[in-house]
Amino acid sequence: MKKTFVMIAAILGFAAAATADNLIFNGEFEKIDAKGKALAWNLIAPKTAKAEFFATGAPDGGFARITVPETCEFSLRQSITNRVTANTKYELSFWVRGVNFKGERLGVLLINDNWKKSAGIRNIKPTAEWVKHKMIVTMPEFEKYAGLVFYGTKAQGTVEIADVELELPDND
């Protein structure tokens, strides 16, 4: 009986660990504070840009909507400094869609101190339907800061991101 209990506890512990693999906190944007801001996410943009967060409506949970009425630079970011290791490979995945979005560049990157180095995807072309992106990226060297950033340059329109995940790749 005791062996069975220990085995069941071990299996349950493994299952719980398997669901906690995402290194991005609130990657589904479901945890929203009283002011309507998604926990752990920070928008850097001109005052004309707007970030809205929805706890539901995406393929797997909530999403972030960035609206930029005038051409500008924006970024929605999260610190991952204490959750990643430099020069380590990770699997990065997320969903994107857009409405009347145009820009010089739209991407999702892992960045280091002062954005000196980065790794990820820099040429996303959002469509009206949700599209999933998935890739293996290597976290650049960093000293004090590592982050995940969703960004646009010379951007205008509306773009949404959902179900952001950063995990160690399966070695199957």
TIRO-2110 file (N, C-alpha, C; in Angstrom, 1 decimal):
// TIRO-2110
0.8, -1.2, 0.0, N, 1, A
0.0, 0.0, 0.0, CA, 1, A
0.9, 1.3, 0.0, C, 1, A
1.9, 1.3, 0.9, N, 2, A
2.8, 2.4, 1.0, CA, 2, A
3.5, 2.6, -0.4, C, 2, A
4.0, 1.5, -1.0, N, 3, A
4.7, 1.7, -2.3, CA, 3, A
3.8, 2.3, -3.4, C, 3, A
2.5, 1.8, -3.4, N, 4, A
1.5, 2.3, -4.3, CA, 4, A
1.3, 3.8, -4.1, C, 4, A
1.2, 4.2, -2.8, N, 5, A
1.0, 5.6, -2.5, CA, 5, A
2.2, 6.5, -3.0, C, 5, A
3.4, 6.0, -2.8, N, 6, A
4.6, 6.7, -3.2, CA, 6, A
4.7, 6.8, -4.7, C, 6, A
4.3, 5.7, -5.4, N, 7, A
4.3, 5.7, -6.8, CA, 7, A
3.3, 6.7, -7.4, C, 7, A
2.1, 6.7, -6.8, N, 8, A
1.0, 7.6, -7.3, CA, 8, A
1.5, 9.1, -7.1, C, 8, A
2.1, 9.3, -5.9, N, 9, A
2.6, 10.7, -5.6, CA, 9, A
3.6, 11.1, -6.6, C, 9, A
4.5, 10.2, -6.9, N, 10, A
5.6, 10.5, -7.9, CA, 10, A
5.0, 10.8, -9.2, C, 10, A
4.0, 10.0, -9.7, N, 11, A
3.4, 10.2, -11.0, CA, 11, A
2.7, 11.6, -11.0, C, 11, A
2.0, 11.9, -9.9, N, 12, A
1.3, 13.2, -9.8, CA, 12, A
2.3, 14.3, -9.8, C, 12, A
3.4, 14.2, -9.1, N, 13, A
4.4, 15.2, -9.1, CA, 13, A
5.0, 15.4, -10.4, C, 13, A
5.2, 14.4, -11.2, N, 14, A
5.8, 14.5, -12.5, CA, 14, A
4.8, 15.2, -13.4, C, 14, A
3.5, 14.8, -13.3, N, 15, A
2.5, 15.5, -14.2, CA, 15, A
2.4, 17.0, -13.8, C, 15, A
2.5, 17.3, -12.6, N, 16, A
2.4, 18.8, -12.2, CA, 16, A
3.6, 19.5, -12.8, C, 16, A
4.8, 18.9, -12.7, N, 17, A
6.0, 19.5, -13.3, CA, 17, A
5.9, 19.7, -14.8, C, 17, A
5.3, 18.7, -15.4, N, 18, A
5.2, 18.7, -16.9, CA, 18, A
4.3, 19.9, -17.3, C, 18, A
3.3, 20.3, -16.5, N, 19, A
2.4, 21.4, -16.9, CA, 19, A
3.0, 22.7, -16.5, C, 19, A
4.1, 22.8, -15.7, N, 20, A
4.7, 24.0, -15.3, CA, 20, A
6.0, 24.3, -16.1, C, 20, A
6.2, 23.8, -17.3, N, 21, A
7.4, 23.9, -18.0, CA, 21, A
7.6, 25.3, -18.7, C, 21, A
6.5, 26.1, -18.8, N, 22, A
6.6, 27.3, -19.5, CA, 22, A
7.3, 28.3, -18.7, C, 22, A
8.4, 28.9, -19.2, N, 23, A
9.2, 29.9, -18.5, CA, 23, A
8.7, 31.3, -18.6, C, 23, A
7.6, 31.5, -19.4, N, 24, A
7.0, 32.8, -19.5, CA, 24, A
5.8, 32.8, -18.5, C, 24, A
5.8, 33.8, -17.6, N, 25, A
4.7, 33.9, -16.7, CA, 25, A
3.6, 34.6, -17.4, C, 25, A
2.4, 34.1, -17.2, N, 26, A
1.1, 34.7, -17.7, CA, 26, A
1.2, 34.8, -19.3, C, 26, A
1.8, 33.8, -19.9, N, 27, A
1.9, 33.7, -21.4, CA, 27, A
0.5, 33.7, -22.1, C, 27, A
-0.5, 33.3, -21.4, N, 28, A
-1.9, 33.3, -21.9, CA, 28, A
-2.6, 34.6, -21.6, C, 28, A
-2.0, 35.5, -20.9, N, 29, A
-2.6, 36.8, -20.6, CA, 29, A
-3.9, 36.7, -19.8, C, 29, A
-4.0, 35.6, -19.1, N, 30, A
-5.3, 35.4, -18.3, CA, 30, A
-5.3, 36.1, -17.0, C, 30, A
-4.1, 36.4, -16.4, N, 31, A
-4.0, 37.1, -15.1, CA, 31, A
-3.9, 38.6, -15.4, C, 31, A
-5.0, 39.3, -15.1, N, 32, A
-5.1, 40.7, -15.4, CA, 32, A
-5.5, 41.4, -14.1, C, 32, A
-4.8, 42.5, -13.8, N, 33, A
-5.0, 43.3, -12.6, CA, 33, A
-6.3, 44.1, -12.7, C, 33, A
-6.6, 44.9, -11.6, N, 34, A
-7.8, 45.7, -11.5, CA, 34, A
-7.8, 46.8, -12.5, C, 34, A
-6.6, 47.2, -13.0, N, 35, A
-6.5, 48.3, -14.0, CA, 35, A
-6.5, 47.8, -15.4, C, 35, A
-6.7, 46.4, -15.6, N, 36, A
-6.8, 45.9, -16.9, CA, 36, A
-5.4, 45.5, -17.5, C, 36, A
-4.3, 45.5, -16.7, N, 37, A
-3.0, 45.2, -17.3, CA, 37, A
-2.7, 43.8, -17.0, C, 37, A
-2.1, 43.1, -17.9, N, 38, A
-1.6, 41.7, -17.7, CA, 38, A
-0.4, 41.7, -16.8, C, 38, A
-0.5, 40.8, -15.8, N, 39, A
0.6, 40.7, -14.9, CA, 39, A
1.9, 40.3, -15.6, C, 39, A
3.0, 40.8, -15.2, N, 40, A
4.3, 40.5, -15.6, CA, 40, A
4.7, 41.1, -17.0, C, 40, A
3.8, 41.8, -17.7, N, 41, A
4.0, 42.3, -19.0, CA, 41, A
4.1, 43.8, -18.9, C, 41, A
5.0, 44.5, -19.7, N, 42, A
5.3, 45.9, -19.7, CA, 42, A
5.3, 46.4, -21.1, C, 42, A
4.4, 47.4, -21.4, N, 43, A
4.3, 48.0, -22.7, CA, 43, A
5.2, 49.2, -22.7, C, 43, A
6.1, 49.3, -23.8, N, 44, A
6.9, 50.5, -24.0, CA, 44, A
6.5, 51.0, -25.3, C, 44, A
5.9, 52.2, -25.3, N, 45, A
5.3, 52.7, -26.6, CA, 45, A
4.9, 54.2, -26.4, C, 45, A
4.7, 54.9, -27.4, N, 46, A
4.2, 56.3, -27.3, CA, 46, A
2.8, 56.3, -26.7, C, 46, A
2.4, 57.4, -26.1, N, 47, A
1.1, 57.5, -25.5, CA, 47, A
-0.1, 57.2, -26.4, C, 47, A
0.1, 57.4, -27.7, N, 48, A
-0.9, 57.1, -28.7, CA, 48, A
-1.2, 55.6, -28.8, C, 48, A
-0.2, 54.8, -28.5, N, 49, A
-0.4, 53.3, -28.6, CA, 49, A
-1.1, 52.9, -27.4, C, 49, A
-1.9, 51.7, -27.6, N, 50, A
-2.7, 51.2, -26.5, CA, 50, A
-2.5, 49.7, -26.4, C, 50, A
-2.4, 49.2, -25.2, N, 51, A
-2.4, 47.8, -25.0, CA, 51, A
-3.7, 47.4, -24.2, C, 51, A
-4.3, 46.3, -24.7, N, 52, A
-5.5, 45.8, -24.1, CA, 52, A
-5.2, 44.3, -23.9, C, 52, A
-5.7, 43.8, -22.8, N, 53, A
-5.5, 42.4, -22.4, CA, 53, A
-6.9, 41.7, -22.2, C, 53, A
-7.0, 40.5, -22.8, N, 54, A
-8.3, 39.8, -22.7, CA, 54, A
-8.0, 38.4, -22.2, C, 54, A
-8.7, 38.0, -21.2, N, 55, A
-8.5, 36.7, -20.5, CA, 55, A
-9.0, 35.5, -21.3, C, 55, A
-9.8, 35.7, -22.4, N, 56, A
-10.3, 34.7, -23.3, CA, 56, A
-10.3, 35.2, -24.7, C, 56, A
-10.5, 34.3, -25.6, N, 57, A
-10.7, 34.7, -27.0, CA, 57, A
-9.6, 34.3, -28.0, C, 57, A
-8.5, 33.7, -27.4, N, 58, A
-7.4, 33.2, -28.3, CA, 58, A
-7.5, 31.7, -28.4, C, 58, A
-6.7, 31.1, -29.2, N, 59, A
-6.8, 29.7, -29.4, CA, 59, A
-6.6, 28.9, -28.1, C, 59, A
-5.8, 29.4, -27.1, N, 60, A
-5.6, 28.7, -25.9, CA, 60, A
-5.6, 29.7, -24.7, C, 60, A
-6.7, 30.4, -24.4, N, 61, A
-6.7, 31.4, -23.3, CA, 61, A
-6.9, 32.8, -23.8, C, 61, A
-6.2, 33.7, -23.1, N, 62, A
-6.3, 35.1, -23.5, CA, 62, A
-5.3, 35.6, -24.4, C, 62, A
-5.3, 36.9, -24.7, N, 63, A
-4.3, 37.5, -25.6, CA, 63, A
-4.1, 39.0, -25.3, C, 63, A
-3.1, 39.5, -25.9, N, 64, A
-2.8, 40.9, -25.8, CA, 64, A
-3.0, 41.6, -27.1, C, 64, A
-3.6, 42.8, -27.1, N, 65, A
-3.9, 43.5, -28.4, CA, 65, A
-3.1, 44.8, -28.2, C, 65, A
-2.3, 45.1, -29.2, N, 66, A
-1.5, 46.4, -29.3, CA, 66, A
-2.1, 47.1, -30.5, C, 66, A
-2.6, 48.4, -30.2, N, 67, A
-3.1, 49.2, -31.3, CA, 67, A
-2.2, 50.5, -31.3, C, 67, A
-1.7, 50.7, -32.5, N, 68, A
-0.9, 51.9, -32.8, CA, 68, A
-1.5, 52.7, -33.9, C, 68, A
-2.2, 53.8, -33.6, N, 69, A
-2.8, 54.6, -34.6, CA, 69, A
-1.9, 55.4, -35.5, C, 69, A
-0.7, 55.7, -35.0, N, 70, A
0.3, 56.5, -35.7, CA, 70, A
1.6, 55.6, -35.8, C, 70, A
2.3, 55.7, -36.9, N, 71, A
3.5, 54.9, -37.1, CA, 71, A
4.5, 55.2, -35.9, C, 71, A
4.9, 54.1, -35.3, N, 72, A
5.8, 54.2, -34.1, CA, 72, A
6.5, 52.9, -33.9, C, 72, A
7.3, 52.9, -32.8, N, 73, A
8.0, 51.7, -32.3, CA, 73, A
7.3, 51.3, -31.1, C, 73, A
7.1, 50.0, -30.8, N, 74, A
6.5, 49.6, -29.6, CA, 74, A
7.2, 48.3, -29.2, C, 74, A
7.0, 48.0, -27.9, N, 75, A
7.4, 46.6, -27.4, CA, 75, A
6.6, 46.3, -26.2, C, 75, A
6.3, 45.0, -26.1, N, 76, A
5.6, 44.4, -25.0, CA, 76, A
6.6, 43.4, -24.5, C, 76, A
7.0, 43.5, -23.2, N, 77, A
8.1, 42.7, -22.8, CA, 77, A
7.9, 42.1, -21.4, C, 77, A
8.7, 41.1, -21.1, N, 78, A
8.7, 40.5, -19.8, CA, 78, A
10.2, 40.1, -19.5, C, 78, A
10.6, 40.3, -18.2, N, 79, A
11.9, 39.9, -17.8, CA, 79, A
11.8, 38.4, -17.5, C, 79, A
12.9, 37.7, -18.0, N, 80, A
13.0, 36.2, -17.8, CA, 80, A
14.4, 35.9, -17.2, C, 80, A
15.0, 36.9, -16.6, N, 81, A
16.4, 36.9, -16.2, CA, 81, A
16.6, 35.7, -15.3, C, 81, A
15.7, 35.4, -14.3, N, 82, A
16.0, 34.3, -13.3, CA, 82, A
15.4, 33.0, -13.8, C, 82, A
14.9, 32.9, -15.0, N, 83, A
14.3, 31.7, -15.5, CA, 83, A
15.1, 31.0, -16.7, C, 83, A
16.0, 31.7, -17.2, N, 84, A
16.8, 31.2, -18.4, CA, 84, A
18.3, 31.2, -18.1, C, 84, A
19.0, 30.4, -19.0, N, 85, A
20.4, 30.3, -18.9, CA, 85, A
21.0, 30.7, -20.2, C, 85, A
22.1, 31.5, -20.2, N, 86, A
22.7, 31.9, -21.4, CA, 86, A
23.2, 30.7, -22.2, C, 86, A
23.2, 30.9, -23.5, N, 87, A
23.7, 29.9, -24.5, CA, 87, A
23.0, 28.5, -24.4, C, 87, A
21.7, 28.6, -23.9, N, 88, A
20.9, 27.4, -23.8, CA, 88, A
19.8, 27.5, -24.9, C, 88, A
19.5, 26.3, -25.5, N, 89, A
18.4, 26.3, -26.5, CA, 89, A
17.1, 26.1, -25.8, C, 89, A
16.1, 26.9, -26.4, N, 90, A
14.7, 26.8, -25.9, CA, 90, A
13.8, 26.8, -27.1, C, 90, A
12.6, 26.2, -26.8, N, 91, A
11.6, 26.2, -27.8, CA, 91, A
10.6, 27.4, -27.5, C, 91, A
10.5, 28.3, -28.5, N, 92, A
9.7, 29.5, -28.4, CA, 92, A
8.4, 29.3, -29.3, C, 92, A
7.3, 29.5, -28.7, N, 93, A
6.0, 29.4, -29.6, CA, 93, A
5.0, 30.5, -29.1, C, 93, A
4.2, 30.9, -30.1, N, 94, A
3.2, 31.9, -29.8, CA, 94, A
2.3, 32.0, -31.0, C, 94, A
1.1, 32.6, -30.8, N, 95, A
0.1, 32.8, -31.9, CA, 95, A
0.1, 34.3, -32.1, C, 95, A
-0.1, 34.7, -33.4, N, 96, A
-0.2, 36.1, -33.8, CA, 96, A
-1.3, 36.3, -34.8, C, 96, A
-2.0, 37.5, -34.7, N, 97, A
-2.9, 37.9, -35.8, CA, 97, A
-2.9, 39.4, -35.8, C, 97, A
-3.4, 40.0, -36.9, N, 98, A
-3.5, 41.4, -37.0, CA, 98, A
-4.6, 42.0, -37.8, C, 98, A
-4.9, 43.2, -37.6, N, 99, A
-5.9, 43.9, -38.4, CA, 99, A
-5.3, 45.2, -38.9, C, 99, A
-5.3, 45.4, -40.3, N, 100, A
-4.8, 46.6, -40.9, CA, 100, A
-3.4, 46.9, -40.3, C, 100, A
-2.6, 45.9, -40.1, N, 101, A
-1.3, 46.1, -39.5, CA, 101, A
-0.2, 46.2, -40.6, C, 101, A
0.6, 47.2, -40.5, N, 102, A
1.7, 47.3, -41.4, CA, 102, A
2.9, 47.8, -40.6, C, 102, A
4.1, 47.4, -41.0, N, 103, A
5.3, 47.9, -40.2, CA, 103, A
6.5, 47.4, -40.9, C, 103, A
7.6, 48.1, -40.6, N, 104, A
8.9, 47.7, -41.2, CA, 104, A
9.3, 46.3, -40.6, C, 104, A
9.0, 46.1, -39.3, N, 105, A
9.4, 44.8, -38.7, CA, 105, A
8.5, 44.5, -37.6, C, 105, A
8.2, 43.2, -37.4, N, 106, A
7.4, 42.7, -36.3, CA, 106, A
8.0, 41.4, -35.8, C, 106, A
8.3, 41.3, -34.5, N, 107, A
9.0, 40.1, -34.1, CA, 107, A
8.8, 39.7, -32.7, C, 107, A
9.3, 38.6, -32.3, N, 108, A
9.4, 38.1, -30.9, CA, 108, A
10.8, 37.6, -30.7, C, 108, A
11.4, 38.2, -29.7, N, 109, A
12.8, 37.9, -29.5, CA, 109, A
13.2, 37.6, -28.0, C, 109, A
14.2, 36.8, -27.8, N, 110, A
14.9, 36.8, -26.5, CA, 110, A
16.0, 37.8, -26.6, C, 110, A
16.1, 38.7, -25.6, N, 111, A
17.1, 39.8, -25.7, CA, 111, A
17.9, 39.8, -24.4, C, 111, A
19.1, 40.4, -24.5, N, 112, A
20.0, 40.5, -23.3, CA, 112, A
20.1, 42.0, -22.9, C, 112, A
21.0, 42.3, -22.0, N, 113, A
21.3, 43.6, -21.5, CA, 113, A
21.3, 44.6, -22.6, C, 113, A
20.5, 45.7, -22.5, N, 114, A
20.4, 46.8, -23.5, CA, 114, A
20.2, 46.3, -24.9, C, 114, A
19.6, 45.1, -25.1, N, 115, A
19.2, 44.6, -26.4, CA, 115, A
20.5, 44.5, -27.3, C, 115, A
21.6, 44.2, -26.7, N, 116, A
22.9, 44.0, -27.5, CA, 116, A
22.8, 42.8, -28.4, C, 116, A
22.2, 41.8, -27.9, N, 117, A
22.1, 40.5, -28.7, CA, 117, A
20.7, 40.0, -28.6, C, 117, A
20.2, 39.3, -29.6, N, 118, A
18.9, 38.8, -29.6, CA, 118, A
18.8, 37.5, -30.4, C, 118, A
17.7, 36.8, -30.2, N, 119, A
17.4, 35.6, -31.0, CA, 119, A
15.9, 35.4, -31.0, C, 119, A
15.4, 35.0, -32.2, N, 120, A
14.0, 34.8, -32.3, CA, 120, A
13.6, 35.0, -33.8, C, 120, A
12.4, 35.5, -33.9, N, 121, A
11.8, 35.8, -35.3, CA, 121, A
11.6, 37.3, -35.5, C, 121, A
12.0, 37.8, -36.6, N, 122, A
11.9, 39.2, -36.8, CA, 122, A
11.1, 39.6, -38.0, C, 122, A
10.4, 38.7, -38.6, N, 123, A
9.7, 39.0, -39.9, CA, 123, A
8.3, 38.5, -39.9, C, 123, A
7.6, 38.6, -38.8, N, 124, A
6.2, 38.1, -38.7, CA, 124, A
5.3, 39.0, -39.6, C, 124, A
4.4, 38.4, -40.4, N, 125, A
3.5, 39.0, -41.2, CA, 125, A
2.1, 38.6, -40.7, C, 125, A
1.5, 39.4, -39.8, N, 126, A
0.2, 39.0, -39.2, CA, 126, A
-0.9, 39.0, -40.3, C, 126, A
-1.8, 38.1, -40.1, N, 127, A
-3.0, 37.9, -41.0, CA, 127, A
-4.2, 38.1, -40.1, C, 127, A
-5.4, 38.1, -40.7, N, 128, A
-6.7, 38.2, -39.9, CA, 128, A
-6.9, 37.0, -39.0, C, 128, A
-6.3, 35.8, -39.4, N, 129, A
-6.5, 34.6, -38.6, CA, 129, A
-5.3, 34.4, -37.7, C, 129, A
-5.6, 33.7, -36.6, N, 130, A
-4.5, 33.3, -35.7, CA, 130, A
-3.5, 32.4, -36.4, C, 130, A
-2.2, 32.6, -36.4, N, 131, A
-1.2, 31.8, -36.9, CA, 131, A
-0.2, 31.5, -35.8, C, 131, A
0.1, 30.2, -35.7, N, 132, A
1.1, 29.8, -34.7, CA, 132, A
2.5, 29.8, -35.2, C, 132, A
3.4, 30.3, -34.5, N, 133, A
4.9, 30.3, -34.8, CA, 133, A
5.6, 29.5, -33.7, C, 133, A
6.6, 28.7, -34.2, N, 134, A
7.3, 27.8, -33.2, CA, 134, A
8.7, 27.7, -33.8, C, 134, A
9.7, 27.8, -32.9, N, 135, A
11.1, 27.7, -33.3, CA, 135, A
12.0, 27.4, -32.1, C, 135, A
13.2, 26.9, -32.4, N, 136, A
14.2, 26.7, -31.4, CA, 136, A
15.1, 27.9, -31.5, C, 136, A
15.4, 28.5, -30.3, N, 137, A
16.2, 29.7, -30.2, CA, 137, A
17.2, 29.5, -29.1, C, 137, A
18.4, 30.1, -29.2, N, 138, A
19.4, 30.1, -28.1, CA, 138, A
19.4, 31.4, -27.4, C, 138, A
19.3, 31.3, -26.1, N, 139, A
19.4, 32.6, -25.3, CA, 139, A
20.8, 33.1, -25.4, C, 139, A
20.9, 34.4, -25.8, N, 140, A
22.2, 35.0, -25.9, CA, 140, A
22.8, 35.2, -24.5, C, 140, A
24.1, 35.4, -24.5, N, 141, A
24.8, 35.8, -23.2, CA, 141, A
24.2, 37.0, -22.6, C, 141, A
24.1, 37.0, -21.3, N, 142, A
23.6, 38.2, -20.6, CA, 142, A
24.3, 38.3, -19.2, C, 142, A
24.4, 39.6, -18.7, N, 143, A
25.0, 39.8, -17.4, CA, 143, A
23.9, 40.0, -16.4, C, 143, A
23.0, 41.0, -16.6, N, 144, A
22.0, 41.4, -15.6, CA, 144, A
20.6, 41.3, -16.1, C, 144, A
20.4, 41.2, -17.4, N, 145, A
19.0, 41.2, -17.9, CA, 145, A
18.8, 40.2, -19.0, C, 145, A
17.8, 39.5, -19.0, N, 146, A
17.3, 38.7, -20.1, CA, 146, A
15.8, 38.9, -20.2, C, 146, A
15.3, 39.1, -21.4, N, 147, A
13.9, 39.3, -21.6, CA, 147, A
13.3, 38.7, -22.8, C, 147, A
12.0, 38.6, -22.8, N, 148, A
11.3, 38.2, -24.0, CA, 148, A
10.5, 39.5, -24.5, C, 148, A
10.6, 39.8, -25.8, N, 149, A
10.0, 41.1, -26.3, CA, 149, A
9.2, 40.8, -27.6, C, 149, A
8.0, 41.3, -27.6, N, 150, A
7.2, 41.3, -28.8, CA, 150, A
7.2, 42.8, -29.3, C, 150, A
7.7, 43.0, -30.5, N, 151, A
8.0, 44.4, -30.9, CA, 151, A
7.6, 44.7, -32.3, C, 151, A
7.4, 46.0, -32.6, N, 152, A
7.2, 46.4, -33.9, CA, 152, A
8.0, 47.7, -34.2, C, 152, A
8.5, 47.9, -35.4, N, 153, A
9.2, 49.1, -35.8, CA, 153, A
8.5, 49.7, -37.0, C, 153, A
8.4, 51.0, -37.0, N, 154, A
7.6, 51.7, -38.0, CA, 154, A
6.3, 51.0, -38.2, C, 154, A
5.6, 50.8, -37.1, N, 155, A
4.4, 50.0, -37.1, CA, 155, A
3.1, 50.8, -37.0, C, 155, A
2.1, 50.4, -37.6, N, 156, A
0.8, 51.0, -37.5, CA, 156, A
-0.3, 50.0, -37.6, C, 156, A
-1.4, 50.1, -36.9, N, 157, A
-2.5, 49.2, -37.0, CA, 157, A
-2.7, 48.4, -35.7, C, 157, A
-3.3, 47.3, -35.8, N, 158, A
-3.6, 46.4, -34.6, CA, 158, A
-2.9, 45.1, -34.8, C, 158, A
-2.2, 44.6, -33.7, N, 159, A
-1.6, 43.3, -33.7, CA, 159, A
-1.9, 42.6, -32.4, C, 159, A
-2.1, 41.3, -32.4, N, 160, A
-2.4, 40.6, -31.2, CA, 160, A
-1.5, 39.4, -31.1, C, 160, A
-1.1, 39.0, -29.8, N, 161, A
-0.3, 37.9, -29.5, CA, 161, A
-0.9, 37.1, -28.4, C, 161, A
-0.8, 35.8, -28.5, N, 162, A
-1.4, 34.9, -27.5, CA, 162, A
-0.5, 33.6, -27.3, C, 162, A
-0.8, 33.0, -26.2, N, 163, A
-0.2, 31.7, -25.8, CA, 163, A
1.3, 31.7, -26.0, C, 163, A
2.0, 32.6, -25.4, N, 164, A
3.5, 32.7, -25.5, CA, 164, A
4.1, 31.7, -24.6, C, 164, A
4.9, 30.8, -25.1, N, 165, A
5.6, 29.7, -24.4, CA, 165, A
7.1, 29.7, -24.7, C, 165, A
7.8, 29.5, -23.6, N, 166, A
9.3, 29.3, -23.8, CA, 166, A
9.6, 28.1, -22.9, C, 166, A
10.1, 27.0, -23.5, N, 167, A
10.3, 25.8, -22.8, CA, 167, A
11.6, 25.1, -23.3, C, 167, A
12.2, 24.3, -22.4, N, 168, A
13.3, 23.5, -22.9, CA, 168, A
12.8, 22.5, -23.9, C, 168, A
13.5, 22.3, -25.0, N, 169, A
13.0, 21.4, -26.1, CA, 169, A
13.0, 20.0, -25.6, C, 169, A
12.0, 19.3, -26.2, N, 170, A
12.0, 17.8, -25.9, CA, 170, A
13.2, 17.2, -26.6, C, 170, A
13.7, 16.2, -26.0, N, 171, A
14.9, 15.5, -26.6, CA, 171, A
14.5, 14.1, -27.1, C, 171, A
13.2, 14.0, -27.6, N, 172, A
12.7, 12.7, -28.1, CA, 172, A
13.2, 12.4, -29.4, C, 172, A
END
